[in-house]
Amino acid sequence: MDDTNFILDEEAGKLFSKLRGIDSSYVKDWLSESLEEEKKRNDDKKALLIEMVHLLSAYLMDVNLPRESKIENETFYHFAEIFEQLINISSNKRTILIRYRGFANDPNVTEKDDYEIIYGDTIVDSAIVSGMIKRLGRRMAHLSDQLSRSFRVFSNHNIYTLYMKIPSASEKQKDRFYDVLRALSRFKTAVETNSPIVFVKKEGQKLSFPLLCNEKGLVDENLTLLAIANNLKPQTAQLLVKKIGKSSAKKRYMSIYNAIFAVKKLKGKLVKPPIEVNNVVWLMADHEKEIFSQEKAEIAKFAIKNAGGSPQKAAKVLKSVYGNDYDKIDSKNLDERLQLSSNLLNSVEKTHRSQRMGKEILGNVETRLEQVHDQVFDDLFTQKETDVAAGKKSVVFDSLHGELLNSVTFFKSRIDIKKKMREIVHRAINFRLKDFETLAKDFDISIEEAKKLTEMLKECFDEQGRFMKGTFRQIVPEFSQYERKMFEFLWHYLREYIHQKDRSAYLNSLQLLIAKMQKPKIAIKILLSDFCKNTKIINYSDSKALMLCNLLIRKYSKGLIDLEITPEDVLQVSEGLDEDIANYTAWRIDKDQNSFFDKMQTIHQNLVKTLDSDRKEAPSMPLPFLISLEREAYI
């Protein structure tokens, strides 16, 4: 019987009815078209952001523009149009951040002009635009030119961060936004000519406002914009700066500007300007609600001072400590960041606050090293071995700060441990004391507990390497103590080494561990990251990854253990859902939307090909598996 000649049971029939059946209309690939439409919406959003940034840079650059003319009004009209379109696409997102990055991921971009645009979970940079052009064709090539020119303008104007809030429908908010934008466009000329900022407001009133200085007597964009946004008299604003400069609040924040909004008496009385320029906070934070500790402020101030006052140099250093993209870097990037954070640690040690600042730096770098892919560490150490074999000095390891070197060495040792642990399936594991020490540090347990853990894992396999589900069930309570590390290991490093006949039972057994987890978000992150890792390849574990995610968003129920597939009634039940986990899962999918959609397309295209009875070659995956996988993805 041909694999495509099958009879659907009642449940599968209903599902296929929902999925528009298996007839010719199905083969039209409506799902792929739907995913392409969603991708197009995302590309449209990115194109709008590029258009807005290009418009902004052109407005800032053209200092000879007759500002009170129709041209300025037309420019503002275009801003309003773009903002309206962005809000129509993403109604809950109202802030845009443009910032210098300094780690170019596009060979055609210089380090000096490497910026990124952040709008909610959407990030636009030169490499992303290159990907858009590949998808959409050369007709979109102008986007790359627009973005490059815009970033060069920001670089030439010494703008390293620009944070803006899209105004609401309120006329008052709109007027405040455009007044601040008018002031910003004239700021550079005012500094160069040592003259006040002069512009005509919407209602025809001419405003002449002097440049405000911070407590050090240096001209400050944000203080000036703050005063204009709040209609403060220059004398009042300067008096406020002087008063805050003498208070203890100033020491806890990056600048006088940031300290002003921490003063309780001023809360509710002053509004932040809708545009902030060169606020160092935005080199480390992506959104307003992000916690910005006093230690973080100290590190930022020190990094800028240590970089000779260059925010661009400081940005790279701060990225090495607080960057949120360590999961995307390669060994070359890791090498550079380790050098930068190491130099910062060495410099900090010469100060009287060395212990506290050193702890802040090292702790943050170690947290981010957790996100680095194992292959990146392997590549880094392979380069070291190559250098040593060639008689060269290993720049990376020989010059690293001692504590940082210990951290990097630990992560490499942990990778080696994972490789050794795979042999536990064959009960051939042979650990040294150093291995147990690494395992103990990784799981935050004693060496004796580490030895006990490996023995427990051994007991889950018989002499032939076959998985024993009953034994696993008995020791799940022990495993659940180390839920994050244990789940990550069992999912990533053991499933491919389990006997093929045992894989289904093994993956089902992970549901037992899932049910005991106190922090299920960790498992969601691991599972979805793995699912989206290679969008062009389908693995048998993909279906189980989605099923486990579907299980995690449900409140614990014994009835959900030992299921082969997610029951459809989860779509009708809202009371049993864990809203916090469900929202987190939705956020993770939205964050990696392009990868998730690409994987969905790969699954669907494979399913359509397998359903094609005219195809002569054997299907890449069994039809029932592909149906089940797409079903899990839908749920």
C-alpha positions as CSV (number, residue, x, y, z in Angstrom):
1,M,0.0,0.0,0.0
2,D,1.3,3.5,-0.9
3,D,2.2,5.6,2.1
4,T,-0.1,8.3,1.0
5,N,-3.2,6.0,0.7
6,F,-4.5,6.0,4.3
7,I,-7.8,6.4,6.1
8,L,-8.1,9.1,8.7
9,D,-9.6,8.3,12.1
10,E,-12.3,10.7,13.4
11,E,-10.0,13.0,15.3
12,A,-7.5,13.2,12.5
13,G,-10.3,13.9,10.1
14,K,-11.5,16.8,12.1
15,L,-8.0,18.2,12.4
16,F,-7.5,17.9,8.6
17,S,-10.9,19.6,8.1
18,K,-9.6,22.5,10.2
19,L,-6.4,22.5,8.2
20,R,-8.4,22.7,5.0
21,G,-8.2,19.0,4.1
22,I,-5.8,17.0,2.0
23,D,-7.2,17.8,-1.4
24,S,-5.8,20.2,-4.0
25,S,-6.7,23.2,-1.9
26,Y,-4.3,21.9,0.7
27,V,-1.5,21.5,-1.8
28,K,-1.9,25.2,-2.7
29,D,0.2,25.6,0.4
30,W,-2.1,28.1,2.1
31,L,-0.1,27.8,5.4
32,S,3.2,28.8,3.7
33,E,1.3,31.7,2.1
34,S,0.0,32.7,5.5
35,L,3.5,32.6,7.0
36,E,4.9,34.6,4.1
37,E,2.2,37.2,4.7
38,E,3.2,37.5,8.4
39,K,6.9,37.7,7.3
40,K,5.9,40.5,4.9
41,R,4.2,42.4,7.8
42,N,7.4,42.1,9.8
43,D,9.5,43.2,6.8
44,D,7.1,46.1,6.3
45,K,7.6,47.1,9.9
46,K,11.4,47.0,9.5
47,A,11.2,49.0,6.3
48,L,9.1,51.6,8.1
49,L,11.7,51.8,10.9
50,I,14.4,52.3,8.2
51,E,12.4,55.0,6.5
52,M,11.8,56.8,9.9
53,V,15.5,56.7,10.8
54,H,16.4,57.9,7.3
55,L,13.9,60.8,7.6
56,L,15.3,61.6,11.1
57,S,18.9,61.6,10.0
58,A,18.1,63.7,6.9
59,Y,16.3,66.2,9.1
60,L,19.2,66.4,11.6
61,M,21.8,66.6,8.8
62,D,20.4,69.4,6.7
63,V,21.3,72.4,8.9
64,N,20.6,74.8,6.0
65,L,17.0,73.7,5.7
66,P,14.7,76.7,5.9
67,R,13.2,75.4,9.1
68,E,10.0,77.4,9.2
69,S,9.1,76.5,5.6
70,K,6.7,74.0,4.2
71,I,9.6,71.5,4.0
72,E,9.7,71.2,7.8
73,N,6.0,70.7,8.0
74,E,6.1,68.1,5.3
75,T,8.8,66.3,7.2
76,F,6.7,66.2,10.3
77,Y,3.7,65.0,8.3
78,H,5.9,62.1,7.1
79,F,6.9,61.3,10.6
80,A,3.2,61.2,11.6
81,E,2.4,58.9,8.7
82,I,5.2,56.5,9.7
83,F,4.2,56.5,13.3
84,E,0.6,55.8,12.5
85,Q,1.6,52.8,10.3
86,L,3.9,51.4,13.0
87,I,1.1,51.7,15.6
88,N,-1.3,49.9,13.2
89,I,1.1,47.0,13.0
90,S,2.2,47.0,16.7
91,S,-0.3,49.0,18.7
92,N,1.4,48.2,22.1
93,K,4.8,49.4,21.1
94,R,5.6,53.1,21.4
95,T,9.4,53.4,21.9
96,I,12.2,53.3,19.4
97,L,15.9,53.0,20.3
98,I,18.7,53.8,18.0
99,R,22.1,53.0,19.4
100,Y,25.8,52.4,18.6
101,R,26.9,48.8,18.9
102,G,30.4,48.6,17.6
103,F,30.3,44.9,16.8
104,A,29.5,44.8,13.1
105,N,27.9,41.6,11.9
106,D,28.0,42.7,8.3
107,P,31.4,42.8,6.4
108,N,30.2,45.8,4.4
109,V,29.8,47.9,7.6
110,T,32.6,49.6,9.4
111,E,32.8,49.4,13.2
112,K,32.3,53.2,13.4
113,D,29.0,53.1,11.6
114,D,27.6,49.9,13.3
115,Y,24.2,50.8,14.9
116,E,21.0,49.0,15.6
117,I,17.3,50.0,15.8
118,I,15.2,48.4,18.5
119,Y,11.4,48.5,18.4
120,G,9.9,46.1,20.9
121,D,11.2,42.7,20.0
122,T,12.1,43.9,16.4
123,I,15.8,44.6,15.8
124,V,17.1,46.1,12.6
125,D,20.7,46.3,11.7
126,S,22.8,46.0,8.5
127,A,22.9,42.2,8.5
128,I,19.1,42.0,8.9
129,V,18.5,44.3,6.0
130,S,20.8,42.2,3.9
131,G,18.6,39.2,4.7
132,M,15.5,41.2,3.8
133,I,17.0,42.1,0.4
134,K,17.7,38.4,-0.3
135,R,14.1,37.5,0.5
136,L,12.4,40.5,-1.2
137,G,14.8,41.0,-4.2
138,R,16.9,43.9,-5.4
139,R,13.9,46.2,-5.4
140,M,14.6,46.6,-1.7
141,A,18.3,47.4,-2.1
142,H,17.6,51.1,-1.4
143,L,16.9,50.1,2.3
144,S,20.5,49.2,2.8
145,D,21.7,52.5,1.3
146,Q,19.2,54.4,3.5
147,L,20.3,52.6,6.6
148,S,24.0,53.1,6.0
149,R,23.6,56.8,5.3
150,S,21.5,57.3,8.4
151,F,24.0,55.5,10.6
152,R,26.8,57.6,9.2
153,V,24.9,60.8,10.0
154,F,24.5,59.6,13.6
155,S,28.2,58.7,13.8
156,N,29.2,62.1,12.3
157,H,26.9,64.0,14.7
158,N,28.5,62.0,17.6
159,I,25.0,60.5,18.5
160,Y,25.6,57.1,20.1
161,T,22.1,56.6,21.5
162,L,18.7,58.2,20.5
163,Y,15.6,57.1,22.3
164,M,12.2,58.3,21.3
165,K,8.6,57.8,22.4
166,I,6.0,57.8,19.7
167,P,3.4,60.5,20.6
168,S,-0.2,59.5,21.2
169,A,-3.2,61.0,19.5
170,S,-3.1,63.8,22.1
171,E,-2.3,67.2,20.4
172,K,-0.3,68.2,23.5
173,Q,2.0,65.1,23.2
174,K,2.4,65.7,19.5
175,D,3.3,69.4,20.0
176,R,5.8,68.4,22.7
177,F,7.4,65.8,20.4
178,Y,7.9,68.2,17.5
179,D,9.1,71.0,19.7
180,V,11.8,68.7,21.1
181,L,12.6,67.5,17.6
182,R,12.9,71.1,16.4
183,A,15.2,71.9,19.3
184,L,17.4,68.8,18.7
185,S,17.9,69.7,15.0
186,R,19.2,73.1,15.9
187,F,21.3,71.9,18.9
188,K,24.6,71.2,17.0
189,T,24.5,74.6,15.3
190,A,23.8,76.4,18.5
191,V,26.8,74.7,20.2
192,E,29.1,75.5,17.3
193,T,28.0,79.2,17.2
194,N,27.6,79.5,21.0
195,S,24.1,80.9,20.5
196,P,20.6,79.9,21.8
197,I,18.3,77.5,20.1
198,V,15.7,79.4,18.1
199,F,12.6,78.0,16.4
200,V,8.9,78.8,15.8
201,K,6.4,76.7,17.6
202,K,3.3,75.3,16.0
203,E,1.1,78.1,17.2
204,G,3.5,80.7,15.7
205,Q,5.3,81.6,18.9
206,K,9.0,82.2,18.4
207,L,11.1,80.5,21.1
208,S,14.7,81.4,21.9
209,F,16.2,79.1,24.5
210,P,19.8,79.1,25.8
211,L,21.8,75.8,26.0
212,L,21.8,74.3,29.5
213,C,24.9,73.0,31.2
214,N,25.3,70.1,33.6
215,E,27.0,70.3,37.0
216,K,30.4,70.2,35.3
217,G,29.6,73.2,33.1
218,L,29.3,71.1,29.9
219,V,26.5,71.7,27.5
220,D,23.9,69.0,27.9
221,E,21.3,68.0,25.2
222,N,18.9,66.1,27.5
223,L,18.8,68.9,30.1
224,T,18.0,71.4,27.4
225,L,15.3,69.1,25.9
226,L,13.9,68.5,29.3
227,A,13.4,72.2,29.9
228,I,11.8,72.8,26.5
229,A,9.5,69.8,26.9
230,N,8.3,71.1,30.3
231,N,8.2,74.8,29.4
232,L,10.7,75.6,32.1
233,K,12.4,79.0,32.3
234,P,16.1,78.7,31.7
235,Q,16.9,80.1,35.2
236,T,14.6,77.6,36.9
237,A,16.1,74.7,35.0
238,Q,19.7,75.7,35.7
239,L,18.8,76.2,39.4
240,L,17.3,72.6,39.4
241,V,20.5,71.2,37.9
242,K,22.6,73.0,40.5
243,K,20.5,71.8,43.4
244,I,20.5,68.1,42.2
245,G,24.3,68.3,41.6
246,K,24.9,69.0,45.2
247,S,22.6,66.2,46.5
248,S,23.5,62.6,47.2
249,A,21.0,61.4,44.4
250,K,23.5,62.4,41.7
251,K,26.0,59.8,42.8
252,R,23.6,57.0,42.3
253,Y,22.8,57.8,38.7
254,M,24.5,58.1,35.4
255,S,23.9,61.8,35.1
256,I,22.1,64.8,36.5
257,Y,19.4,64.2,33.9
258,N,18.8,60.7,35.2
259,A,19.0,61.8,38.8
260,I,16.3,64.4,38.3
261,F,13.6,61.8,37.7
262,A,14.6,59.9,40.8
263,V,13.7,62.8,43.1
264,K,10.3,62.0,44.8
265,K,9.3,65.7,45.0
266,L,9.7,66.0,41.2
267,K,7.8,62.9,40.2
268,G,4.6,63.8,38.5
269,K,5.7,67.4,38.0
270,L,8.1,66.9,35.2
271,V,7.7,64.8,32.1
272,K,10.6,63.2,30.3
273,P,11.3,64.7,26.9
274,P,10.0,62.3,24.2
275,I,13.5,62.2,22.7
276,E,16.7,61.5,24.7
277,V,20.1,61.8,23.1
278,N,23.3,60.2,24.3
279,N,21.9,58.9,27.6
280,V,24.4,56.2,28.5
281,V,21.7,54.2,30.1
282,W,20.5,53.2,26.6
283,L,23.9,51.6,25.8
284,M,22.9,48.9,28.4
285,A,19.1,48.8,28.6
286,D,16.6,48.0,25.8
287,H,13.5,49.4,27.5
288,E,12.5,51.8,30.3
289,K,11.4,49.1,32.8
290,E,14.8,47.4,32.8
291,I,16.4,47.6,36.2
292,F,19.4,49.9,36.2
293,S,21.4,49.4,39.5
294,Q,23.8,51.7,41.1
295,E,26.6,49.2,40.3
296,K,25.7,49.3,36.7
297,A,25.8,53.1,36.8
298,E,29.3,53.0,38.4
299,I,30.6,50.6,35.8
300,A,29.2,52.8,32.9
301,K,30.8,55.9,34.4
302,F,34.1,54.2,34.9
303,A,34.0,52.6,31.4
304,I,33.5,56.0,29.8
305,K,36.2,57.6,31.9
306,N,38.6,54.7,31.1
307,A,37.8,55.1,27.4
308,G,39.1,58.6,27.5
309,G,35.6,60.0,27.4
310,S,34.7,58.3,24.1
311,P,31.2,56.8,24.4
312,Q,31.8,54.7,21.3
313,K,34.7,53.0,22.9
314,A,32.9,52.6,26.1
315,A,29.9,51.2,24.3
316,K,31.9,48.2,23.1
317,V,33.3,47.6,26.6
318,L,29.8,47.8,28.2
319,K,28.5,45.4,25.5
320,S,31.1,42.9,26.6
321,V,29.7,43.0,30.1
322,Y,26.0,43.6,29.6
323,G,25.3,42.5,26.0
324,N,22.1,40.5,25.4
325,D,23.4,38.8,22.3
326,Y,26.0,36.3,23.5
327,D,23.9,33.4,22.1
328,K,24.5,34.9,18.6
329,I,28.3,35.5,18.7
330,D,31.1,33.5,17.1
331,S,34.6,32.7,18.6
332,K,36.1,35.9,17.1
333,N,33.4,38.1,18.8
334,L,33.8,36.1,22.0
335,D,37.6,36.6,21.9
336,E,37.2,40.4,21.5
337,R,34.6,40.7,24.2
338,L,36.8,38.7,26.7
339,Q,39.7,41.0,26.0
340,L,37.5,44.1,26.6
341,S,36.0,42.8,29.8
342,S,39.4,41.6,31.0
343,N,41.0,45.0,30.4
344,L,38.1,46.6,32.3
345,L,38.6,44.2,35.2
346,N,42.3,45.0,35.3
347,S,41.6,48.8,35.3
348,V,38.9,48.5,38.0
349,E,41.4,46.7,40.3
350,K,43.4,50.0,40.5
351,T,40.4,51.8,42.1
352,H,39.2,51.8,45.7
353,R,35.9,50.3,44.6
354,S,37.6,47.3,43.0
355,Q,35.9,44.5,44.9
356,R,32.3,45.7,44.3
357,M,32.8,46.7,40.7
358,G,34.9,43.6,39.9
359,K,32.1,41.4,41.3
360,E,29.6,43.2,39.1
361,I,31.7,42.8,36.0
362,L,32.6,39.2,36.5
363,G,29.1,38.1,37.5
364,N,27.5,39.7,34.4
365,V,30.1,38.2,32.1
366,E,29.7,34.8,33.6
367,T,25.9,35.0,33.2
368,R,26.4,35.8,29.5
369,L,28.9,33.1,28.9
370,E,26.1,30.7,29.9
371,Q,24.4,31.7,26.6
372,V,27.4,31.0,24.4
373,H,27.0,27.9,22.2
374,D,29.4,25.0,23.0
375,Q,30.8,25.1,19.5
376,V,32.0,28.6,20.0
377,F,34.1,27.6,23.1
378,D,35.4,24.6,21.2
379,D,36.5,26.9,18.3
380,L,38.2,29.3,20.7
381,F,40.2,26.5,22.4
382,T,41.0,24.9,19.1
383,Q,42.5,28.2,18.0
384,K,44.6,28.2,21.2
385,E,45.8,24.7,20.5
386,T,46.7,25.7,16.9
387,D,48.6,28.7,18.1
388,V,50.6,26.6,20.6
389,A,51.3,23.9,18.0
390,A,52.7,26.6,15.7
391,G,54.8,28.1,18.4
392,K,52.7,31.2,18.7
393,K,51.7,33.0,21.8
394,S,48.0,32.6,22.6
395,V,46.8,36.2,22.8
396,V,43.4,35.2,24.3
397,F,44.4,33.1,27.1
398,D,47.8,34.6,28.0
399,S,46.4,38.1,28.5
400,L,43.1,37.4,30.2
401,H,42.4,38.5,33.7
402,G,43.0,35.5,36.1
403,E,39.4,35.2,37.3
404,L,37.9,35.6,33.9
405,L,40.3,32.9,32.5
406,N,39.1,30.6,35.3
407,S,35.5,31.2,34.2
408,V,36.3,30.5,30.5
409,T,38.2,27.4,31.4
410,F,35.3,26.2,33.6
411,F,32.8,26.5,30.6
412,K,35.2,24.6,28.4
413,S,35.5,21.9,31.1
414,R,31.8,21.7,31.4
415,I,31.5,21.0,27.6
416,D,34.0,18.2,28.0
417,I,32.0,16.8,30.9
418,K,28.8,16.8,28.7
419,K,30.6,14.8,26.1
420,K,31.8,12.3,28.7
421,M,28.3,12.1,30.2
422,R,27.0,10.8,26.9
423,E,28.9,7.6,27.5
424,I,26.7,7.0,30.5
425,V,24.3,5.2,28.1
426,H,26.9,2.5,27.8
427,R,27.8,2.7,31.5
428,A,31.4,3.4,30.4
429,I,31.8,6.7,32.1
430,N,35.1,7.3,33.8
431,F,35.3,10.6,35.7
432,R,38.3,12.1,37.4
433,L,38.2,14.2,40.5
434,K,38.5,17.4,38.3
435,D,35.4,16.2,36.4
436,F,33.4,15.8,39.6
437,E,34.6,19.3,40.7
438,T,33.3,20.8,37.4
439,L,30.0,19.0,37.7
440,A,29.6,20.1,41.3
441,K,30.3,23.7,40.4
442,D,27.9,23.6,37.5
443,F,25.0,22.1,39.5
444,D,25.9,24.0,42.7
445,I,26.3,20.8,44.7
446,S,29.0,19.1,46.6
447,I,31.5,16.7,45.0
448,E,29.8,13.8,46.8
449,E,26.4,14.8,45.4
450,A,28.0,15.0,42.0
451,K,29.2,11.4,42.3
452,K,25.8,10.3,43.5
453,L,24.1,12.1,40.5
454,T,26.2,10.3,37.9
455,E,25.5,6.9,39.7
456,M,21.8,7.6,39.5
457,L,22.0,8.4,35.8
458,K,23.9,5.1,35.3
459,E,21.1,3.2,36.9
460,C,18.6,4.4,34.3
461,F,20.4,2.1,31.7
462,D,21.0,-1.6,31.6
463,E,24.1,-3.4,30.5
464,Q,23.0,-3.2,26.9
465,G,22.5,0.6,27.1
466,R,18.7,0.3,27.0
467,F,16.7,3.0,28.9
468,M,14.8,1.8,32.0
469,K,11.7,4.0,32.4
470,G,10.7,2.5,35.7
471,T,14.1,3.4,37.3
472,F,13.9,6.9,35.9
473,R,10.4,7.4,37.4
474,Q,11.8,6.4,40.9
475,I,14.6,9.0,40.8
476,V,12.8,11.9,39.2
477,P,12.3,13.5,42.6
478,E,16.1,13.5,43.0
479,F,16.6,14.9,39.5
480,S,14.1,17.7,40.1
481,Q,16.4,19.3,42.7
482,Y,18.6,20.3,39.8
483,E,15.8,21.0,37.4
484,R,17.4,23.5,35.0
485,K,20.8,21.9,34.6
486,M,19.3,18.4,34.6
487,F,16.6,19.1,32.0
488,E,19.1,20.9,29.8
489,F,21.4,17.9,29.9
490,L,18.8,15.3,29.5
491,W,17.2,17.2,26.5
492,H,20.3,18.4,24.7
493,Y,23.0,15.9,25.3
494,L,21.5,12.5,26.0
495,R,18.5,12.1,23.7
496,E,20.6,11.5,20.5
497,Y,22.6,8.8,22.2
498,I,19.6,6.8,23.5
499,H,18.9,3.5,21.7
500,Q,16.6,4.3,18.8
501,K,13.9,2.0,20.1
502,D,14.0,3.7,23.5
503,R,13.8,7.4,22.3
504,S,10.0,7.6,22.5
505,A,9.9,6.2,26.1
506,Y,12.9,8.5,27.1
507,L,11.3,11.7,25.7
508,N,8.0,10.8,27.3
509,S,9.8,10.3,30.6
510,L,10.9,13.9,30.5
511,Q,7.3,14.8,31.1
512,L,7.7,13.5,34.6
513,L,10.5,15.9,35.2
514,I,8.5,18.7,33.5
515,A,5.7,18.2,36.0
516,K,8.0,18.7,38.9
517,M,9.7,21.9,37.6
518,Q,9.4,25.0,39.7
519,K,10.8,27.3,37.0
520,P,9.1,26.0,33.7
521,K,10.2,29.1,31.8
522,I,13.7,27.7,31.6
523,A,12.5,24.6,29.9
524,I,10.3,26.6,27.5
525,K,13.4,28.6,26.5
526,I,15.5,25.5,26.0
527,L,12.8,23.7,24.0
528,L,11.9,26.6,21.7
529,S,15.5,27.5,21.1
530,D,16.2,24.0,20.1
531,F,13.1,23.8,17.8
532,C,14.2,27.0,16.0
533,K,17.9,26.3,16.0
534,N,18.0,24.8,12.5
535,T,15.0,25.9,10.5
536,K,15.7,23.8,7.4
537,I,16.0,20.4,9.2
538,I,13.3,18.4,10.9
539,N,14.3,16.2,13.9
540,Y,12.1,13.6,15.5
541,S,12.5,15.5,18.8
542,D,10.8,18.6,17.3
543,S,7.4,17.1,17.9
544,K,8.2,16.3,21.5
545,A,9.7,19.7,22.1
546,L,6.4,21.4,21.1
547,M,4.4,18.8,23.0
548,L,6.4,19.5,26.2
549,C,5.9,23.3,25.7
550,N,2.1,22.7,25.3
551,L,2.3,20.6,28.6
552,L,4.2,23.4,30.4
553,I,1.6,26.0,29.8
554,R,-1.0,23.8,31.5
555,K,-1.3,23.7,35.3
556,Y,-0.1,20.4,36.6
557,S,-2.4,17.4,35.9
558,K,-1.6,13.7,36.3
559,G,-3.8,13.1,33.3
560,L,-1.2,14.9,31.1
561,I,1.6,12.4,31.9
562,D,2.4,9.6,29.5
563,L,0.6,11.2,26.6
564,E,2.0,10.7,23.1
565,I,0.4,13.9,21.7
566,T,-1.2,17.0,23.2
567,P,-4.9,16.5,23.6
568,E,-6.9,18.9,21.5
569,D,-9.1,20.0,24.4
570,V,-6.3,22.3,25.6
571,L,-7.6,24.7,22.9
572,Q,-11.0,24.8,24.6
573,V,-9.7,25.0,28.2
574,S,-8.7,28.4,29.6
575,E,-9.0,27.7,33.3
576,G,-6.2,25.1,33.4
577,L,-3.8,27.4,31.5
578,D,-0.9,29.0,33.4
579,E,-1.3,32.5,32.0
580,D,2.2,33.6,33.1
581,I,3.9,30.7,31.3
582,A,1.5,31.0,28.3
583,N,2.4,34.7,27.9
584,Y,6.1,33.9,28.3
585,T,5.9,31.3,25.6
586,A,4.1,33.7,23.2
587,W,6.8,36.3,23.9
588,R,9.6,33.7,23.1
589,I,7.9,32.8,19.8
590,D,7.4,36.4,18.9
591,K,11.0,37.2,19.8
592,D,12.3,34.5,17.4
593,Q,9.4,34.9,15.0
594,N,11.3,34.6,11.7
595,S,13.0,31.4,12.8
596,F,9.8,29.9,14.1
597,F,8.0,30.8,10.9
598,D,10.8,29.4,8.8
599,K,10.7,26.1,10.7
600,M,6.9,26.0,10.3
601,Q,7.3,26.4,6.6
602,T,9.8,23.6,6.4
603,I,7.4,21.3,8.3
604,H,4.5,22.2,6.1
605,Q,6.4,21.9,2.8
606,N,7.6,18.4,3.8
607,L,4.1,17.4,4.7
608,V,2.7,18.7,1.3
609,K,5.5,16.9,-0.6
610,T,4.8,13.6,1.3
611,L,1.1,14.0,0.5
612,D,1.9,14.3,-3.2
613,S,1.1,10.9,-4.6
614,D,3.0,11.7,-7.9
615,R,6.3,11.9,-6.1
616,K,8.6,9.0,-6.8
617,E,11.3,9.5,-4.1
618,A,10.7,8.2,-0.6
619,P,9.4,10.8,1.9
620,S,12.0,12.3,4.3
621,M,9.8,11.6,7.3
622,P,6.9,9.3,7.9
623,L,3.5,10.9,7.1
624,P,1.9,10.2,10.6
625,F,4.9,11.9,12.2
626,L,4.7,15.0,10.0
627,I,0.9,15.3,10.6
628,S,1.5,15.0,14.4
629,L,4.3,17.6,14.2
630,E,2.2,20.2,12.3
631,R,-0.6,19.5,14.7
632,E,1.6,20.2,17.8
633,A,2.8,23.4,16.1
634,Y,-0.8,24.6,15.5
635,I,-1.7,24.0,19.1
